[in-house]
Amino acid sequence: MSGALPEADDDTGVSDAVAPDRPTFELRARIVETVVLVASVIVLRVLGVLLLVVSSDGPGATGALVLPLVAMVFDLNLLVWGALTVAVQFGLRSMRRPGRWAMIVLAAPVAVLVAATVRSLPGLSSFGFGAVLGNGIAWLDAGILTVVVALGVAFTAAYLSRERRRTARIAGGLLAMGGLLTLVLAWQTFETYFSLWGSPVVVTQAQEDRYLVTATLTLVAYVGAIVFAAVSRRRGLIITSCIVGCLGLLITVAAAVPADRFFSEQAPPADAPRGPTCMGEGDPNCIGG
């Protein structure tokens, strides 16, 4: 039996047997992680806008999207979120990846709140900070950006996996695409049934066909994500794909066009027997005889 002591850690002076379990900060790996995460969010935003325009105005409308896409990439909401993401990634060096990524997702609504406050600075003294908190458009932007960031995190986690990387990347990409198509589906339903001043809504055949195409692509993306996640044998990716897929299925059914596609009420048959008819005073079928 050797009497030599375990080799001590150079930084802490603690032996390997009792050294604290801390993640090692590697600059190159953190840079790659940050670039993939930010790039995936930007790509998802661009794809979302393209899908919305194509589904609403047709493929020919994409030619006039160059300037709007550039403006979206340099949108203040995304720029503030990017700055917060860099601060989390390189400021919290000792925090583990799940904690950092949770903070990055939570940074999305914070970024929108900061951006909305900056935009409202000229009238902030007159209306107060409550006007910023009561801005419905800002809260809608915050919700959309949060979902997109969460999808980007899911894709980044699958893309940077070390085991069976190709299948995990495909599963992450399909999962992100399924979530993006779910947002597009919800927007299409809102666009179909939104009306001003209570005017009646008439669902066209083109809108019904659009729903069928988008819903089919959404379900195919989720099923593919679950299959490739199972092939990759990554438990976390399998659980995430199943949960997000089930939520996407519920939203797909709830956002149906027409609204009674899956739960239509059957009208009574025309030849259904009717109750007795009152023929006049003295008829026993009349109320009161």
C-alpha positions as CSV (number, residue, x, y, z in Angstrom):
1,M,0.0,0.0,0.0
2,S,1.5,3.3,-1.0
3,G,1.6,6.2,1.4
4,A,1.5,8.9,-1.3
5,L,-1.2,11.5,-1.1
6,P,-3.6,12.1,-3.9
7,E,-2.4,14.7,-6.4
8,A,-3.6,18.2,-5.5
9,D,-5.4,20.5,-7.8
10,D,-3.2,23.3,-9.0
11,D,-5.8,26.1,-8.6
12,T,-7.4,25.2,-5.3
13,G,-4.9,23.1,-3.6
14,V,-7.6,20.5,-2.9
15,S,-7.0,16.8,-3.8
16,D,-9.0,15.3,-6.7
17,A,-10.9,13.1,-4.3
18,V,-12.5,16.1,-2.6
19,A,-12.2,18.8,-5.2
20,P,-15.5,20.7,-5.9
21,D,-17.4,19.7,-9.0
22,R,-17.3,23.0,-10.9
23,P,-17.6,23.4,-14.7
24,T,-14.4,24.4,-16.5
25,F,-14.6,27.6,-18.4
26,E,-13.2,27.2,-22.0
27,L,-13.3,30.4,-24.0
28,R,-13.5,28.8,-27.4
29,A,-16.3,26.4,-26.4
30,R,-18.3,29.3,-24.8
31,I,-17.9,31.4,-27.9
32,V,-19.1,28.6,-30.2
33,E,-22.1,28.0,-27.9
34,T,-23.0,31.7,-27.9
35,V,-22.7,32.0,-31.6
36,V,-24.8,29.0,-32.3
37,L,-27.5,30.1,-29.8
38,V,-27.7,33.7,-31.2
39,A,-27.6,32.6,-34.8
40,S,-30.3,30.0,-34.3
41,V,-32.6,32.6,-32.7
42,I,-32.0,35.0,-35.7
43,V,-32.6,32.2,-38.2
44,L,-35.9,31.2,-36.5
45,R,-37.1,34.8,-36.5
46,V,-36.3,35.2,-40.2
47,L,-38.0,31.9,-41.0
48,G,-41.1,32.8,-39.0
49,V,-41.5,36.1,-40.8
50,L,-41.1,34.4,-44.2
51,L,-43.6,31.7,-43.3
52,L,-46.2,34.3,-42.1
53,V,-45.8,36.3,-45.3
54,V,-45.9,33.3,-47.6
55,S,-49.0,31.9,-45.9
56,S,-50.8,35.3,-45.9
57,D,-49.8,36.9,-49.2
58,G,-48.4,34.1,-51.3
59,P,-44.8,33.3,-52.4
60,G,-44.6,36.3,-54.6
61,A,-44.6,38.7,-51.6
62,T,-41.2,37.6,-50.4
63,G,-39.4,39.8,-52.9
64,A,-40.2,42.9,-50.9
65,L,-39.0,41.5,-47.6
66,V,-35.3,42.4,-47.8
67,L,-35.5,45.6,-45.9
68,P,-38.0,44.3,-43.3
69,L,-35.8,41.3,-42.6
70,V,-32.7,43.5,-42.1
71,A,-34.8,45.7,-39.8
72,M,-35.9,42.7,-37.9
73,V,-32.4,41.4,-37.4
74,F,-31.3,44.7,-36.0
75,D,-34.5,45.1,-34.0
76,L,-33.9,46.7,-30.6
77,N,-35.6,43.8,-28.8
78,L,-33.2,41.3,-30.3
79,L,-30.1,43.5,-29.8
80,V,-30.9,44.0,-26.1
81,W,-31.4,40.2,-25.7
82,G,-28.1,39.5,-27.5
83,A,-26.3,41.8,-25.1
84,L,-27.9,40.2,-22.1
85,T,-27.0,36.7,-23.6
86,V,-23.3,37.7,-24.0
87,A,-23.3,39.1,-20.4
88,V,-24.7,35.8,-19.0
89,Q,-22.5,33.6,-21.1
90,F,-19.2,35.3,-20.3
91,G,-20.1,36.9,-17.0
92,L,-21.3,33.8,-15.2
93,R,-18.4,31.6,-16.0
94,S,-18.8,29.2,-13.1
95,M,-22.6,28.6,-13.6
96,R,-23.6,25.4,-15.3
97,R,-25.2,25.3,-18.7
98,P,-28.8,24.7,-17.6
99,G,-28.7,27.6,-15.3
100,R,-27.2,29.9,-17.9
101,W,-29.7,28.9,-20.5
102,A,-32.6,29.4,-18.2
103,M,-31.4,32.9,-17.5
104,I,-31.0,33.5,-21.3
105,V,-34.7,32.5,-21.8
106,L,-35.8,34.8,-19.0
107,A,-33.7,37.5,-20.6
108,A,-36.1,37.7,-23.5
109,P,-39.0,39.4,-21.7
110,V,-36.6,41.6,-19.9
111,A,-35.0,42.7,-23.2
112,V,-38.5,43.6,-24.6
113,L,-39.3,45.5,-21.4
114,V,-36.0,47.4,-21.6
115,A,-36.5,48.1,-25.3
116,A,-40.1,49.3,-24.8
117,T,-38.9,51.6,-22.0
118,V,-36.2,53.1,-24.3
119,R,-38.8,53.7,-27.1
120,S,-41.2,55.3,-24.6
121,L,-38.6,57.7,-23.1
122,P,-40.0,60.8,-24.8
123,G,-43.4,60.4,-23.2
124,L,-42.4,58.5,-20.1
125,S,-42.6,61.7,-17.9
126,S,-46.2,62.3,-19.0
127,F,-47.6,58.8,-19.0
128,G,-45.3,57.1,-16.4
129,F,-43.8,53.6,-16.4
130,G,-47.3,52.1,-16.1
131,A,-47.9,52.9,-19.7
132,V,-44.9,50.6,-20.6
133,L,-46.2,47.8,-18.5
134,G,-49.7,48.2,-20.0
135,N,-48.5,48.0,-23.6
136,G,-50.1,44.9,-25.1
137,I,-47.9,44.9,-28.2
138,A,-44.8,44.8,-26.0
139,W,-46.2,41.8,-24.0
140,L,-47.0,40.1,-27.3
141,D,-43.5,40.7,-28.5
142,A,-42.1,39.4,-25.3
143,G,-44.1,36.2,-25.5
144,I,-43.1,35.5,-29.1
145,L,-39.4,36.3,-28.5
146,T,-39.4,34.1,-25.4
147,V,-40.8,31.1,-27.3
148,V,-38.3,31.7,-30.2
149,V,-35.4,31.9,-27.7
150,A,-36.6,28.7,-26.0
151,L,-36.7,26.9,-29.4
152,G,-33.2,28.3,-30.1
153,V,-32.0,26.9,-26.8
154,A,-33.5,23.5,-27.6
155,F,-31.8,23.4,-31.0
156,T,-28.4,24.5,-29.6
157,A,-28.6,21.9,-26.9
158,A,-29.1,19.2,-29.5
159,Y,-26.6,20.7,-31.9
160,L,-23.8,20.7,-29.3
161,S,-24.4,17.2,-28.1
162,R,-21.4,14.9,-27.9
163,E,-23.2,11.6,-28.5
164,R,-24.7,10.7,-31.9
165,R,-24.5,14.3,-32.9
166,R,-26.1,14.0,-36.3
167,T,-29.4,12.5,-35.2
168,A,-29.5,14.9,-32.2
169,R,-29.0,17.8,-34.5
170,I,-31.8,16.7,-36.8
171,A,-34.1,16.2,-33.8
172,G,-33.3,19.6,-32.5
173,G,-33.9,21.2,-35.9
174,L,-37.2,19.5,-36.4
175,L,-38.3,20.4,-32.8
176,A,-37.5,24.1,-33.4
177,M,-39.2,24.0,-36.8
178,G,-42.3,22.4,-35.2
179,G,-42.5,25.1,-32.6
180,L,-42.1,27.8,-35.2
181,L,-44.9,26.3,-37.3
182,T,-47.1,26.2,-34.2
183,L,-46.6,29.9,-33.8
184,V,-47.4,30.4,-37.5
185,L,-50.5,28.3,-37.1
186,A,-51.8,30.3,-34.1
187,W,-51.2,33.5,-36.1
188,Q,-53.1,32.2,-39.1
189,T,-56.1,31.3,-36.8
190,F,-56.0,34.8,-35.3
191,E,-55.8,36.4,-38.7
192,T,-58.8,34.3,-39.9
193,Y,-61.2,35.1,-37.0
194,F,-60.1,38.6,-36.2
195,S,-62.7,41.1,-37.1
196,L,-63.5,44.7,-36.2
197,W,-66.8,46.0,-34.9
198,G,-68.2,42.6,-34.7
199,S,-68.5,42.0,-38.4
200,P,-69.3,38.4,-39.3
201,V,-66.4,36.1,-40.2
202,V,-66.5,34.0,-43.3
203,V,-63.9,31.3,-43.5
204,T,-62.8,30.7,-47.1
205,Q,-61.7,27.5,-48.7
206,A,-58.2,28.9,-49.1
207,Q,-57.9,29.5,-45.3
208,E,-59.0,26.0,-44.6
209,D,-56.5,24.6,-47.1
210,R,-53.8,26.8,-45.5
211,Y,-54.6,25.4,-42.1
212,L,-54.4,21.8,-43.4
213,V,-51.0,22.4,-44.9
214,T,-49.5,24.1,-41.9
215,A,-51.0,21.7,-39.4
216,T,-49.7,18.7,-41.4
217,L,-46.2,20.2,-41.6
218,T,-46.3,20.9,-37.8
219,L,-47.3,17.4,-36.9
220,V,-44.7,15.9,-39.3
221,A,-42.0,18.0,-37.7
222,Y,-42.9,16.9,-34.2
223,V,-43.1,13.2,-35.1
224,G,-39.8,13.5,-36.8
225,A,-38.3,15.2,-33.8
226,I,-39.5,12.4,-31.5
227,V,-38.2,9.7,-33.8
228,F,-34.7,11.2,-34.2
229,A,-34.6,12.0,-30.5
230,A,-35.3,8.3,-29.8
231,V,-32.6,7.3,-32.2
232,S,-30.1,9.6,-30.6
233,R,-30.8,8.0,-27.2
234,R,-30.7,11.3,-25.3
235,R,-33.2,11.1,-22.5
236,G,-33.5,14.9,-22.1
237,L,-34.1,15.4,-25.8
238,I,-36.7,12.6,-25.9
239,I,-38.6,14.0,-23.0
240,T,-38.5,17.6,-24.4
241,S,-39.6,16.4,-27.8
242,C,-42.6,14.5,-26.4
243,I,-43.7,17.4,-24.1
244,V,-43.4,20.0,-26.8
245,G,-45.0,17.7,-29.4
246,C,-48.0,17.1,-27.1
247,L,-48.4,20.8,-26.5
248,G,-48.1,21.5,-30.3
249,L,-50.8,18.9,-30.9
250,L,-53.2,20.5,-28.5
251,I,-52.6,23.9,-30.1
252,T,-53.1,22.5,-33.5
253,V,-56.5,21.1,-32.5
254,A,-57.5,24.3,-30.6
255,A,-56.4,26.5,-33.5
256,A,-58.4,24.6,-36.1
257,V,-59.9,26.4,-39.1
258,P,-62.9,26.2,-39.2
259,A,-63.2,26.2,-35.5
260,D,-65.6,23.2,-35.5
261,R,-63.4,21.0,-37.7
262,F,-62.8,18.4,-35.0
263,F,-65.8,19.0,-32.7
264,S,-68.6,19.8,-35.1
265,E,-72.2,19.8,-33.8
266,Q,-74.5,17.6,-35.8
267,A,-77.8,19.2,-36.7
268,P,-80.9,17.2,-35.9
269,P,-82.3,15.2,-38.9
270,A,-85.0,16.9,-40.9
271,D,-87.5,14.1,-40.5
272,A,-87.0,13.9,-36.7
273,P,-90.4,13.3,-35.0
274,R,-91.9,16.4,-33.4
275,G,-93.9,16.7,-30.3
276,P,-97.7,17.0,-30.3
277,T,-99.1,20.2,-31.8
278,C,-101.8,22.3,-30.2
279,M,-104.6,22.7,-32.7
280,G,-106.8,25.1,-30.7
281,E,-109.0,25.5,-27.7
282,G,-110.2,22.3,-26.3
283,D,-107.3,20.3,-27.8
284,P,-105.7,18.1,-25.0
285,N,-102.3,18.7,-26.4
286,C,-102.5,22.4,-25.6
287,I,-101.2,23.8,-22.3
288,G,-104.1,24.0,-19.9
289,G,-106.3,21.7,-22.0
